[in-house]
Amino acid sequence: MAKDIQRLNRECVTEEVRFSIKKSKGELEQILFDKELCTILSIIPLQIPIQNLFKELICECNQYGNFLEPDYIITNVKILSNDQIRKLIKLNQSRNKTRKS
């Protein structure tokens, strides 16, 4: 797991998320931080290429210290708990290690 997101980095992410979602004509409902995780609850128009939105957002934030991992999870089925997110990350890391072996 990555290390905790520091206060200044949290502010950077928060401002960039607000800007990016507003630019996409979406609505930010919630942004939360828990140690190394940032969770975003938002409404984004269907015509917006969401992967590009988040890749650009991560790239922009990382100009200020390269503190975000390039991985993210997007779902429109249910809101995942932080524990569920961490389990998915571990599962993905295990799969990646197996592929490299």
C-alpha positions as CSV (number, residue, x, y, z in Angstrom):
1,M,0.0,0.0,0.0
2,A,1.0,3.6,-0.6
3,K,1.8,5.9,2.3
4,D,-0.8,8.2,3.8
5,I,-1.8,11.2,1.7
6,Q,-0.5,14.3,3.4
7,R,-2.6,17.4,4.2
8,L,-1.2,19.6,1.4
9,N,-1.6,16.8,-1.1
10,R,-5.2,16.3,0.1
11,E,-5.9,20.0,-0.6
12,C,-4.4,19.6,-4.1
13,V,-6.5,16.6,-4.8
14,T,-9.6,18.2,-3.5
15,E,-9.2,21.3,-5.6
16,E,-8.3,19.4,-8.7
17,V,-11.3,17.0,-8.3
18,R,-13.6,20.0,-7.9
19,F,-12.2,21.7,-11.0
20,S,-12.2,18.6,-13.2
21,I,-15.7,17.5,-12.3
22,K,-17.1,21.0,-12.7
23,K,-15.3,21.3,-16.1
24,S,-17.0,18.0,-17.1
25,K,-20.4,19.5,-16.1
26,G,-20.6,17.0,-13.3
27,E,-21.4,17.3,-9.6
28,L,-19.1,16.5,-6.7
29,E,-21.2,15.0,-3.9
30,Q,-18.4,13.9,-1.6
31,I,-14.6,13.5,-1.3
32,L,-13.1,11.6,1.6
33,F,-9.6,10.6,2.6
34,D,-8.6,7.6,4.7
35,K,-4.9,7.1,5.1
36,E,-3.7,6.2,1.6
37,L,-7.1,6.3,-0.1
38,C,-9.2,9.0,-1.6
39,T,-12.8,8.2,-2.4
40,I,-15.0,10.4,-4.6
41,L,-18.7,10.3,-5.0
42,S,-19.9,12.3,-8.0
43,I,-22.3,12.5,-10.8
44,I,-20.6,12.7,-14.2
45,P,-22.5,12.9,-17.5
46,L,-22.5,9.7,-19.5
47,Q,-20.8,11.2,-22.6
48,I,-17.7,12.1,-20.5
49,P,-14.8,9.6,-21.0
50,I,-14.4,8.9,-17.3
51,Q,-11.0,7.1,-17.6
52,N,-9.5,10.1,-19.3
53,L,-11.0,12.4,-16.6
54,F,-9.2,10.5,-13.9
55,K,-6.0,9.9,-15.7
56,E,-5.7,13.7,-16.4
57,L,-6.7,14.5,-12.8
58,I,-4.0,12.1,-11.4
59,C,-1.4,13.5,-13.8
60,E,-2.2,17.1,-12.8
61,C,-1.9,16.3,-9.1
62,N,1.3,14.4,-9.6
63,Q,3.0,17.5,-11.0
64,Y,3.2,18.6,-7.4
65,G,5.2,15.7,-6.0
66,N,4.2,12.5,-7.7
67,F,2.2,11.3,-4.7
68,L,-0.7,9.5,-6.4
69,E,-0.7,6.0,-7.8
70,P,-2.0,5.7,-11.3
71,D,-4.6,3.1,-10.3
72,Y,-8.2,3.8,-9.5
73,I,-11.5,2.0,-9.2
74,I,-14.8,3.3,-10.8
75,T,-18.2,1.8,-10.0
76,N,-21.7,2.8,-10.7
77,V,-23.2,-0.3,-8.9
78,K,-22.6,0.5,-5.2
79,I,-20.5,2.6,-2.9
80,L,-17.6,0.5,-1.8
81,S,-16.2,0.6,1.8
82,N,-12.6,1.4,2.3
83,D,-12.0,-2.2,3.4
84,Q,-13.6,-3.4,0.1
85,I,-11.4,-1.1,-1.9
86,R,-8.2,-2.3,-0.1
87,K,-9.2,-5.9,-0.8
88,L,-9.6,-5.1,-4.5
89,I,-6.2,-3.4,-4.5
90,K,-4.5,-6.4,-2.9
91,L,-6.2,-8.8,-5.3
92,N,-5.1,-6.7,-8.2
93,Q,-1.5,-6.5,-6.9
94,S,-1.5,-10.3,-6.4
95,R,-2.7,-10.9,-10.0
96,N,0.0,-8.5,-11.3
97,K,2.7,-10.4,-9.4
98,T,1.4,-13.7,-10.7
99,R,1.5,-12.4,-14.3
100,K,5.1,-11.2,-13.9
101,S,6.2,-14.6,-12.6
